[in-house]
Amino acid sequence: SQQGEEDPQALSIQEGENATMNCSYKTSINNLQWYRQNSGRGLVHLILIRSNEREKHSGRLRVTLDTSKKSSSLLITASRAADTASYFCATVRNFGNEKLTFGTGTRLTIIP
Amino acid sequence: KAGVTQTPRYLIKTRGQQVTLSCSPISGHRSVSWYQQTPGQGLQFLFEYFSETQRNKGNFPGRFSGRQFSNSRSEMNVSTLELGDSALYLCASSLRSRGGTNNQFFGPGTRLTVL
C-alpha cells in the first residue's frame, strides 16, 4: 500500500510560473525523497530531505518538510517545458532501510 | 559510469505463463530493489536484494520471486501470470553503504503486458 497522497493529482501552469506540489504521509520517517518520471519511464532522483531538516534547496527546487504534520512540499521555480513530468514523493521509514514507499504522484504540465 | 539497465524493455505474455526480468545495477552498487508500477496501485515495493540475500519484501504473493547473483545483477520472476500483473517493473540500485542514506538510481523499466 502507498504511504500517502500527493496534492494536486494534476497541475497545469504557464512556462515561467512556479509549481508547488504537496505530499502527505502516514508514519514516522527517516527521510523523504522526491522523484520525477517522464512518460512512464524510469524515476529520476531529485532531492532528499532528512527528518531533522526543515528545508532544502537544489537549483530551482525547494523542498520543505513538516514532520509534525507529516507533510512535504516541492516547489519548482521558473518552470520550463522540460519540467513536464510526474512527480512522486517517497519515504524511507528507518535508517539503513532501502525500501521506498511512494505517494500517488502529481502530473505536472508546463504550457509553453 | 553506465546507469541501471533492465532487459527486456518490453514483454508480452499470456495468462498462465511465467516471465523473468533482469536488472544490472550501476557498477559498485550492491543493493537492488524492485518496484511494480500500475495505474491503479501506483508504485509498490516488491523486494530488495543485497549480497545475494533478500533483505526486505513487499506485500506481493509468492508468485513473485527474485534472486541476486554474485556480480550484483538481479532477476525477478513472476509465475502463473495474471492479467493484473501487467505493469511497468522498475529496478533501482544503490551502494547501501553502512552509516549512510543512499540515493537509489532507477532503470528505465520493463513494460510487461499480460494478455
HADDOCK unambig.tbl for C-alpha pairs under 7 A between the chains (distance, minus, plus):
assign (segid A and resid 1 and name CA) (segid B and resid 44 and name CA) 6.89 0.50 0.50
assign (segid A and resid 41 and name CA) (segid B and resid 108 and name CA) 5.33 0.50 0.50
assign (segid A and resid 41 and name CA) (segid B and resid 109 and name CA) 6.49 0.50 0.50
assign (segid A and resid 42 and name CA) (segid B and resid 90 and name CA) 6.88 0.50 0.50
assign (segid A and resid 42 and name CA) (segid B and resid 106 and name CA) 5.76 0.50 0.50
assign (segid A and resid 42 and name CA) (segid B and resid 107 and name CA) 5.46 0.50 0.50
assign (segid A and resid 42 and name CA) (segid B and resid 108 and name CA) 4.11 0.50 0.50
assign (segid A and resid 42 and name CA) (segid B and resid 109 and name CA) 5.83 0.50 0.50
assign (segid A and resid 43 and name CA) (segid B and resid 106 and name CA) 5.60 0.50 0.50
assign (segid A and resid 44 and name CA) (segid B and resid 106 and name CA) 6.80 0.50 0.50
assign (segid A and resid 96 and name CA) (segid B and resid 100 and name CA) 6.96 0.50 0.50
assign (segid A and resid 96 and name CA) (segid B and resid 101 and name CA) 6.52 0.50 0.50
assign (segid A and resid 99 and name CA) (segid B and resid 45 and name CA) 6.84 0.50 0.50
assign (segid A and resid 100 and name CA) (segid B and resid 45 and name CA) 6.91 0.50 0.50
assign (segid A and resid 102 and name CA) (segid B and resid 43 and name CA) 6.04 0.50 0.50
assign (segid A and resid 104 and name CA) (segid B and resid 42 and name CA) 6.18 0.50 0.50
